[in-house]
Amino acid sequence: SIQLEMPPAPSAAAGSCALSLGSRFLFGCRVTAAHRFAASPVQPPSPLHQQPHLQPCRQGRRWLRPEFRGVYKPRLSPEAMKEFWRLSGIGPDHSRAKVADQQAEVPPEIKRLYQEALPPIVSQDYRDPIVESLHRAEMMRRRRVINIPEFHVGSILAVSVMDKHAPNKVNRFVGLCILRRHTGLFTTFTLRNMVDQVCVQIEYELYSPSIVSIQLLKLERRLDDNLLYLMDAPHSHCTIPFDMVPEPYSRNDPVPVNRERVRLNPPPWMCKWHLHGYQGIDLEHLYSYLSDKDVAKAIEFSKAYKRYDLLDQYLNRVPVPDADYAFKDIFIQHQELLQHQQQQQQSSKKSEVISKLTGTA
Amino acid sequence: APALSSQLIVAMATAPHTWLRLVPSCRSYSKATRLHKIDYPWKDEPKPHWVRQFEARRVDADLTPENRDWLRQWRLQRVRDAVASSSEAAAAASPLKEPPAARPLWTPRVSQRCGLVGIKLGILPMWYRNGQKVHTTVVQIPDQRVLRWVPPEDLGNYASLREMRPYRLNQSFLPRWLTQQRWGLQLVGAVPADPANFTAQWCGIFKAAGLPPMRKISRFLVSPDASLQPGACLGLHHFRVGDCVDVVARTVNRGFQGVMERHLMEGGPAAHGSTKFHRKMGSAAGGGGPIYRGKRMPGVMGNRFRAARSLPVLRVNTKHRLLFIKGFTPGPPHSYCQIMDSWMLDVRRSLDANPPPMPTYFAEDAPEGGYPEDVYHPDLLPYDQPLELPD
């Protein structure tokens, strides 16, 4: 259990009102987060740090609220504090690699394959564990029918869907994945390509049964979560031949990152690309199109103050225990899926052998 | 299944009751679906409102924490035993109890069965066998028992003594269920919980029926031939796959809203010299006349009982006790809803041809071998089957 220590309180020599004011600014925003995450019961503070319930002041006695009395103040050693910040998953020094350390039981390939297994980032009122477990179970059931490869925004995919009006009843489209949205069975991804000098973007539902196959042609990652700015980029960036040969990749290697910076077309643009923090755009070239005021606004946006905005990080991130649980659940079902695939291969081999022996086609 | 009841009790006993939710609204409804009639906020008050359900929590200082926890576990175990002994599985297993009386037959144009209390959990997308997508609302059916039957003859006495505003009953407009006296009221209790959570008055309602106290009491309009006596168990298989149901629930509370959001009024122009008139109502009446009751004005939006009619049940999950109902139902997740046989005429006529279990599902109605974990509608495509479109 984490030993909690309280930081040193201000000296009691200062006036009573000043003391309470000082304690509010000292303790109000620093220690509450640690108290919420503390696993073990809070130990009572030592008498040195304990404030009296009734603080004498000029108009009589002031009743000090518990948070200023030192009653609930936990004591946290620097090591324990470091451990807390590491486990919380938020903070200015936090990175993805550190979050992955604590989920050592689940292999990293699971998190790459099943990115949509994470619960949605919404208010707790709208989340339900039973519904989320149903989503995960149905996802794995669908994966017994079709192979869904690992892909990221920036990868090139070939998707075949059922189309009753097509000559072979199947419609194949090749494109660059520019967007990947939502979670669970609602997951969708958008492919972009040029068809007869016309830009085409198609959004597919990943778990729709009308998808016959999803083939990964090139596994790649980009610097951004979405590539919507390609709508205002030269068409050469998203022109992919339909007869592209799939490139081999290894699951054990990290996903290659394409660090190219795209030069956008001159304005007008569909969106204010300079205000969304895109790293995949050539910023110098972009700023050359903007006025000084817009450039100042864009630079201020990219000052990276958001890494210190803890509430923003907390609200826009899946809670680590929930993510952990989801991936563990998926890992168990993933192993069952592999067994199911092995059984299918064995039975198909058996049927081949039987058909050869009996001489049937 | 009985094994899950205790888990549900503990889970539901610690779950919060329905609470006020403030959610930003989206204008996704059209004017055609709005109800163009005068209705009053107090019409939707939950009943019984003359009995206080909760009171200030007592802290028994004479008990040590360990003894307090032990007593709580003892109380919960008694609740679990009461639930298990009155469950349908216990009724089927016990050889000493008398078999139920002759079950009534489904009478066309007369019978109206009791409904179920459900808890809306969320939404799950599914696909039909023709490739069409359908959104299903996942509703969990908690432990529930029949509490009381009020026959149609006693409805006047039951209603008049209990209305908070009795002058409403002196008006010419009275609800039809009260004047026709065709159907009676069936009170159903759901979600058994620790008696210490409630007042003695609330627990007394359940004592007469010999049931543990429950968090939710609902009432259904039921025909006398389909009435159930206190203590009867209502289960998941009361509804079958393919039955069309009506889901009645309190809509999402959107808070205090203006007329543009609440009543889809036009408001005023954004520019062109408009002085402080962008989102207002404008005139309230005409020619110096009075403002009539029911004039549409700003106020609290949502938090009203509304019904989604004729929604088919597409899938039943026996492991978690879930009904998958096509479409969307009113209310936020984890809110109570009432599910009953649809009142729509085409559904009632189809039920005459294929009558449901009357008055409710009993263990003797189960098919041989029991139910599988998931029962799908024949038109629905399970996720582990590939789609095969006809040429």
Interface residues (C-beta under 8 A of the other chain):
Chain A: D125 Y126 R127 D128 I130 V131 L134 H135 E138 M139 R141 R142 R144 V145 I146 M162 K164 K169 L185 F186 E205 Y207 S208 P209 S210
Chain B: R21 L121 G122 I123 L124 P125 W127 G131 K133 V138 Q140 N317 H320 L322 P332 P333 H334 L381 P382 Y383 D384 Q385 P386 L387 L389 D391
